[in-house]
Amino acid sequence: MAQKKESLTPKVGFGLAAELSRRFMKDSRNIMLTGMPGIGKTALMKLIAKELGYDLILFHPVVSDPTDFKGLPWCFTDTDGKRQAVFVPFDQLKALINAKGPTICGLDDFGQAPEAVQAACMQLLHGGELCGKKLSKHVRFMACTNRRQDRAGVSGVLEPVKSRFHGIFELVPELEPWITYAATVSISPMLVAFMRHRPGWLTGGDDGWAPIADIANQPCPRTIEHLSDVINMGFDKTTRPTAFAGAVGTAMGNEYFAFEQLIVQMPDLDVICDNPMAAEIPQSQEICYAMVGALHARMTRNNLGNIYQYINRAFSKELQVVFHFDIPKFSKSLIKHQAYVKFSADNGDLLAN
């Protein structure tokens, strides 16, 4: 009797997954990314295609039939008057056949596809040919799927299909790549500060995402971004906890709401920006974390020097580095500011670590 094997899928963060995908696509090698829902697998596929300047043709095999890859049966009369029967490829397959430049065939939610559909893809994945229809030499494959344990309708991937990918990797959430992404989509600096304070909501562990039977949202990169959207909708104080809980679940929603309430305990931010040596010192570390987000939202070229003076008085060295480290993510122009350059020079060892 065969011995059960533990999961051997290598786990990679967003940065390494991007590097692997980039290299595999450049070398025309097939790659599959697995991972929990809402972690950014499809977004990564689109990002790689955009970065490399490749065309992306996206398939959703879960809504396909096995015969879709064969084409539509069609009868016609040739120039000699003889009746012929052929299979005419559908638009996406035709695009793969006629591709004139580097093209990624993206197989999204591949593990949800029925086994018969997965089997129909096998000859395309290895050999690039099915029923006499040969794909362009410029085509390479990138597949994404949830895991079997995610309660996402994934029953598995056929063994001969898996072996047609040059690499299968599990994408796991990481804080720093998420924060870099957050700055590009205008996620609230206060929410970014909260995630620095409580990274477990994003990265996993006891607080992290896990499949449940209840019909309720849980924290993951996708729902945390939804929380930012809900924050920006401007609900009143009475409604906010419920709205937040609907986005990411009660536990994180309530904790973030409590984090927001620290604003009223913060020293006056206007005083900090105008007269940092006269501003009050925060009373707790939690307030300091909240202030990081609030100060990122307030910083300008005119007040950044004053903010650095204040955090030097009020923040631990660790939080000073956190504030400094995230500045380019919110305002790249400020990295040339004298105060930013001076802090970098004075704290090179800390920043290197």
KEBA-615833 format. One record per residue: residue in three letters; z, y, x of N, C-alpha, C in turn. Coordinates in pm, whole numbers, plus 50000, padded with zeros to 5 digits. Atoms other than C-alpha are relative to their C-alpha. Layout:
<recs>
ALAZYXZYXZYX/...
</recs>
This chain:
<recs>
MET500004987950085500005000050000500005012550088/ALA500124988149917498995033750141501265008549991/GLN498824991549996501875055950250499625014249961/LYS500274986350047502055089750079500145009850115/LYS499984990149893501225118350315500525013349947/GLU499594986650038502905152150306498825009650018/SER501084990349991500755183050272499785004350144/LEU500334996449861498985189850599499105012350007/THR500884988350000497005220550492500615011150084/PRO499444989049918497475247450762500205012549916/LYS499694987650073499145278750622499625012050086/VAL500464988249927497595312150720500275012449916/GLY499874987150066498365348350636498645006449980/PHE501264993550037495745372750512499175003650123/GLY500744995949881494835385550858499314988450069/LEU500595011749935494295351151010498944993749910/ALA501005005450093492495339150697498705008050006/ALA501194991549989490125368850726499254997050129/GLU500645002849873489465361451094499294986549998/LEU500625013250011488805324551026498755000549912/SER501144999250093486545332450730498845007450063/ARG501044992049934484655358650928499224991450099/ARG500645008149897483985334551214499214988449940/PHE500705011250064483075305250989498715004749934/MET501204995050067480635326350790498935004050101/LYS500974996249897479005340451105499304987850058/ASP500555012249940478485305051236499424990549896/SER500555008250109477245291950897500784987149981/ARG499125011650023480235268450856500745002049869/ASN499344999250131481775260750519501525000850016/ILE498544998449995485395270950452500555000149858/MET499304999950128487845265450167501395006050019/LEU498664994150001490935286550095500734995549875/THR499155003450113493705272949875501155010049994/GLY498844991150008496795291149755500425002449857/MET499434997150132498975302149466499155010349926/PRO500774990050075497485323249186500355014250042/GLY499774985749981497075360449242500285004350141/ILE499664996749861497325359849620498875007450072/GLY501114992449940493885374949692498904991650061/LYS501045008749943491605345449768498605005349969/THR501334994950038488635358849573499765013750061/ALA500144986749939489305394149699499634998750147/LEU500325002149859489195380850055498544995950017/MET501395004249994485865363949989499075012149987/LYS500834988050021484405396749861500115009550119/LEU499794991349884485925415950152499184995350119/ILE500735005449886484355392650411498505002649983/ALA501424997550025480925395550248499655014650025/LYS500244985649982481215433550246500075003850147/GLU499854996849858482455435550607498794995450080/LEU501105005749921479665413250738498635004949952/GLY501284995550054476975429150520499174988549945/TYR500705011650056476125395350366499915001349848/ASP500065001250145474955389450011501034989649956/LEU499045009550057477525371649793499504995949863/ILE500405005550129476415348949511501164991549952/LEU498755006050043479475338949311499754990149887/PHE500055010550101479635306249117501414997849944/HIS498745004250062482375296048873499804985749947/PRO500325013950038482015257948869500804994849882/VAL499185004850112484785254148610499265001149867/VAL500774998650124482295265648343498604994350015/SER501325005949976479345246048486499954985649949/ASP500275014150025477815213048385499384994050125/PRO500605006049879476755187948653498515002450010/THR501454998449998473125192248550499555014450027/ASP500384986249973473245230048602499375001450138/PHE500504998949863472575224248971498634993450017/LYS501335006049998469475204148888498965009649944/GLY500914990250060467975231748676499654996549857/LEU500425001850138466275234148338498714991849995/PRO501245007950009463745206648252498895008149930/TRP501104991750051460355222448191498674992650013/CYS501315006349998456905209448102498915010850004/PHE501094990549992453645226848190498704992550032/THR501315005649968449945220648238499495006550127/ASP500434994249872448665224748595498545004449991/THR501374994650000445305239448697498954989349976/ASP500945010950026443685205048667500124994849858/GLY499855004350139444785202148306500964988549982/LYS499065011150010447425175848384501385005149961/ARG498664996550042450825176648218501004996750111/GLN498995001949896453735180848461501385003249943/ALA498614997250038457505180448425500795003350127/VAL499224995849884459805199048664501365005149951/PHE498724993450029463345212348683499945014050062/VAL500064986149956463335250348705501425004650034/PRO498634996049963466375263548899500455012349923/PHE499414988250065468715287548720500125011450101/ASP500104987949918469065322848853500834999350129/GLN499165000149880471985317249094499464990150104/LEU500555009749907470515285549245498675004950057/LYS501274994449952467125302549269500255010450108/ALA499674989949900468745331149459500394993550132/LEU499645007149878470215306149708498774993850067/ILE501235005849945466815289749751499155010650068/ASN500904989449951465045322849811500685010250091/ALA499264990349918467715340350021499245003050129/LYS500744995849880466035360450299500915004450113/GLY499044995849898469205370850485501314992849979/PRO498725006850009472765358950544500615001249860/THR499525000550138474205348350208501194990649990/ILE498835008550026477625335150109499914995149856/CYS499885005950133477705311249816501504998149975/GLY498575000850029481185316549674500284990949882/LEU499615009350105482655287949473501445003449959/ASP498684994950039485545304049286500694990249907/ASP499215009450081488355283549127499404986050004/PHE500765012549985486605252849265500824987849958/GLY499185011550034489555229349215500164997649852/GLN499935001750145489465235248839498744993549944/ALA501255005850047485925222048817500164985049975/PRO499955014450023485495187148664499444992450120/GLU500445008049886484945159248915498484998550003/ALA501465001750004481355154948796499295012350056/VAL500594987749946480625191448882500225000750150/GLN499745000449856482305187949222499024990550068/ALA500925009949942480185157049287498585005550007/ALA501354994350001477035176049193499825010050113/CYS500094990049891477875202049461499914993450137/MET499855006249868478215176349741498765001450086/GLN501224999549920474585175549850499635014250039/LEU500244986149964474385213349842500905004250115/LEU499044996349896477495216550059499634994150135/HIS500355006749874476195192050320498544995649991/GLY501425003150005472455191950369499215010849930/GLY500664988850066471655221050140498804996249917/GLU501155004450078469345201049918500484991449885/LEU499665008050117469555186049570498754998249915/CYS501155003450086466805168249377498745007650042/GLY501204993749949464095182549599500085015050012/LYS499824985549989465455218149578500805002850128/LYS499354997449872466295230249930500445014550008/LEU499474986549988468525260149989499465006850125/SER500384992349883467635287950230500924996850117/LYS499205002449880468815282950587501075010850021/HIS499074988949983470725315750550501294998249918/VAL498885001650091473235301550298501154992550067/ARG498795007049961476815292150384500995000849883/PHE499145001550117479645282250146501445004050031/MET498584996449994483105296850087500604997049863/ALA499385004050126485325280949821501455004649994/CYS498604996350022488635292149673500564991449886/THR499385007950106491075272149465501515001650003/ASN498565001550005494645271149346500374985950045/ARG499515013049956496785241649451500354991349878/ARG499665009050111497625211149240501355003649939/GLN498644997350049501285221849213500135013249927/ASP499914986650056500405256049069499875000649848/ARG500185000450146499985244748705498795008649960/ALA501184991750024496525260648719498804991649955/GLY501105008550045494485231548585499234993650113/VAL500665006249885493655218348932500494985650012/SER499635014149987493605180448939499774995050142/GLY500285003949863492355178949297498565002850037/VAL501384998649953489185179849504499594986550057/LEU500485013149956487105148749571500014999250153/GLU499925001849854487585134549922498695003050070/PRO501264996949930483875135350015499595014649989/VAL500264985650010483735171349892500835007550104/LYS499144993549901486695181550108499414998950140/SER500515002249865485065166550415498745007850030/ARG501194991849979482045189050365500365014450038/PHE499554986949954484135219550457500504998750144/HIS499595000449860484605227050825501475003950018/GLY498584996549994488075240850750500555002349861/ILE499284997550125490555240450461501355005950038/PHE498794992749962493435265450484500715005149875/GLU499214994650111496265276250254500395014350031/LEU499684985849985496555313850215501415002549948/VAL498624996950040500175325850203500205015250008/PRO499824985450002501415361250123500805004850120/GLU499314993649889502505383950408500205014749966/LEU499634986450039504195417850380499075010550059/GLU500744989249935502305438950636498565001149949/PRO501364998750056498755430250519500035005449856/TRP499914994950137499895436750160500245015050000/ILE499724985749994501275470950254498755007850041/THR501264993649961498015479650431499045000849882/TYR500855000150119496115469350119500525009749895/ALA499404991650103498565487849894499615014650017/ALA500354986149975497745520850061498565003049959/THR501414997850034494025515949988499775000749850/VAL500195000150145494555511649613501065008649931/SER499074990050056497165539249565501214993949930/ILE498755005550052500145516649499501145009650034/SER498894990549986503315537249454500754998250131/PRO499205001149877505035545149788501424995049974/MET498675004850033508345538649611500004984849986/LEU500115014550012507175503349525499824993650137/VAL500165005049863506065498449887501364999750071/ALA498674999649939509535509150002500884988849946/PHE499225010850060511085484549758499614986550060/MET500455012849943508945456149895500464998550144/ARG499425000849865510095464850246501474995949991/HIS498595002950019513675462950117500214985649952/ARG499865013450058513105430149924498704992350013/PRO501305006549979510075412750082499904986149939/GLY500045013450057511095379049937499294999149867/TRP500735000250126509635389049602498514997650023/LEU501425001749969506225389249769499744987450080/THR500335010349901506475363750047500534986149966/GLY499555013250039508305335549872501464997650027/GLY498595003449987511525316949930500624998949862/ASP499305001650127514175316249657499535010049895/ASP500424989650094512845348449504498524999049963/GLY501454999550010509165340149532499424992849881/TRP500745005950111506525327349295500154984950000/ALA499995014550018506825292049157499514997349858/PRO500525002750134505045275948860501144996949903/ILE498995002350102507115275848539499304996949867/ALA500575003350130506605263648184499975012249907/ASP499944988150086507555297148025498745008550015/ILE501144990749995504765321047936500545013650040/ALA499414987749946506055348748160499395002750136/ASN500504996449868504775367748461501084998350106/GLN499105001049885506295362448804499435008450113/PRO500504991849888506065382649126498994992450085/CYS501025004649905502895376549327499185012450031/PRO500754987849967500485401049493499275006249881/ARG500754994650114498435404349174500945006949900/THR499124994150101501365410548937500785011950055/ILE499334988349940503095434049183499075012149995/GLU500964988950018499925455049180499985004649855/HIS499924996250141500095453948800501265008349974/LEU498784992150016503675466648825499765014550042/SER500314986349958502385496849016499235007449891/ASP500754993850110499925503348732500955004049887/VAL499054997150108502785501348480500905011750038/ILE499194988749953504915524948692499265013149976/ASN500794987750011502095550348689499685003749855/MET500254996950141501805548148309501045009749944/GLY499054989650036504915569948288500884997149879/PHE499085003250110507115551348040501345007250020/ASP498714993449989510445567747960501054990150051/LYS498965008049937513715555048104500434988249914/THR499605010750090514495534047797499014988450001/THR501065010150010511185515647798499664993750135/ARG500455004549868510655512048173500494985950037/PRO499595013549958512835480948234499224989049929/THR500745010150075511055461547959498554999350048/ALA501394999749952507605472848077499904993650138/PHE500005005949866508465463448436500154984949993/ALA499775014450014509755429248328498754992849950/GLY501235006250048506505422448144498984998050110/ALA500975000849890504565428148466500384989350102/VAL499605008749888506635408048717501174990849966/GLY498855008050036509385390548522501275008349997/THR498774992450022512885401348425500765002850129/ALA499164998549881514585395748762499495011150091/MET500534989649912512275416648979499865013249926/GLY500144987650077511605441648700501295007849993/ASN498704993250008515295449248657500445005250137/GLU499584995849867515885450749032499235012350045/TYR500784988249963513035475049085500465012249920/PHE499524988850081514285496548795501295005750059/ALA498764995449938517725498048959499715007550130/PHE500404993349876516025507449288499505014149970/GLU500504986750041514255536149110501145009649970/GLN498894991350042517575549048980500745005950119/LEU499374994349881518685555049338499515014150030/ILE500554986549979516535586349324501055010749971/VAL499034989750039519325605149150501135001050102/GLN498944999849899521675595949438499495005050135/MET500574995449874519295608149707500415014450029/PRO499904985849964519925640049899498765007549951/ASP501104991750050517715668749783498814999250095/LEU501175001949915514225660749913499385013350043/ASP500524986849962513195697449910500785005750119/VAL499194995349888516095705750140499624992450127/ILE500395008149883515125677050371498705005450060/CYS501304995649952511555689850394500025014350056/ASP499964985949958512565726550442501085003050103/ASN498864996949913515935725750623500744986950033/PRO499495013649980516565690550757501414999350057/MET498685000649938519705698650957501115003249901/ALA499004996650100521465711150642500064989749887/ALA500065009750109520525681750417501124989850011/GLU498955010150003523125656150311499504986750058/ILE500305013349948523285621150463500124989949886/PRO499915010150108522565591450227501294991850010/GLN498745007150006525575571250117499884985050019/SER500155014549985524085536350145498634996750058/GLN501275004749945521315516150309498944998949892/GLU500965001250110519695509849969499375013649969/ILE500544986550025519335547449916499035003950111/CYS500914997049887517775550450264498654993449979/TYR501265006950025515155524250174499205007149892/ALA500704992750107514345542949853499455013250053/MET500454987249946514075575250052498754998550085/VAL501225002349921511435559950279498775002149911/GLY501124998450092509085557149981499875014249949/ALA500044986350053510045591149844499475009850105/LEU500464990849894509445608250180498534997650034/HIS501435002649981506085590750225499195007549895/ALA500714993150107505075605549891500025015250018/ARG499834985649983506265640449999499385005450129/MET500354995049866505055642350361498665007250001/THR501214992249977502465668250462499985004050147/ARG500084995249863501275682850789501055010950027/ASN499064988949982503605712450732501464995550009/ASN498595003850002506815692950674500334987350079/LEU499755012849934506405661150879501015001550114/GLY499054997849891508275675551178501435000749948/ASN498674999250060511245684050955500504986449952/ILE499605013350047511225649250803500454991450118/TYR499585007649882511375633651151501385004650048/GLN498674995149961514335656051235501084994049910/TYR499015005150094516125644250923500254985150020/ILE499785014549989515535606750960500674996550133/ASN499295002249873516715609451321501515001549982/ARG498594998250032520045621551178500534989249906/ALA499475007150116520275600050868499674985049997/PHE500455013950011518415566950920500374992150124/SER499885009049886519085536951139498685000050076/LYS501235000449921516575532351418498974990849934/GLU500905009350068515115502951224499245007049888/LEU500664993150110514395524650920499135011450048/GLN500884989949942513025552551137498654993850036/VAL501245006949962510495527651271499194996249876/VAL500695003450125509675515750917499275012249945/PHE500644987850050508995551550806498795003650086/HIS501064996349907506895558651116498824990349990/PHE501035010449995504995525751104499045001049881/ASP500834999950120503715530950749499255013149978/ILE500664987150021502565567150787498474998850000/PRO501475000650001498945558250884499424993349876/LYS500505006950119498665536350577499885009349881/PHE500054990450110499285566050349499225012650036/SER500714987949959497775594450555499604998750148/LYS500475002349862495705586050865499935012950080/SER500144987349928495275622850950501295004150070/LEU498724995849943498995625851029500334993150133/ILE499695006749873498825602551331499745009250120/LYS500214990349893497685632551536501065011050000/HIS498954990050010500695653051429500934998950120/GLN499164999849881502935663351719501254991449983/ALA498775007750024506035647451560499714985050002/TYR500385014250001504235614351505499744995250143/VAL500325003749862502915613651862501274999150085/LYS498764999949922506335622252006500864987749968/PHE499215011850037508105594751808499394987450061/SER500685011649941505485569651926500314999050149/ALA499755000049856506015579952288501464996750032/ASP498575002049974509825579752264500484986049962/ASN499535012950054510035545952086498974988950019/GLY501065009949975507235525652242500504985849999/ASP499485013749996509435495252304500314994749862/LEU499685004450136510675493851946498744997449919/LEU501245001750076507195498451800499234987850045/ALA500695011949947505825470852024500574987349941/ASN499345011950056508325446651871499884999349849/
</recs>
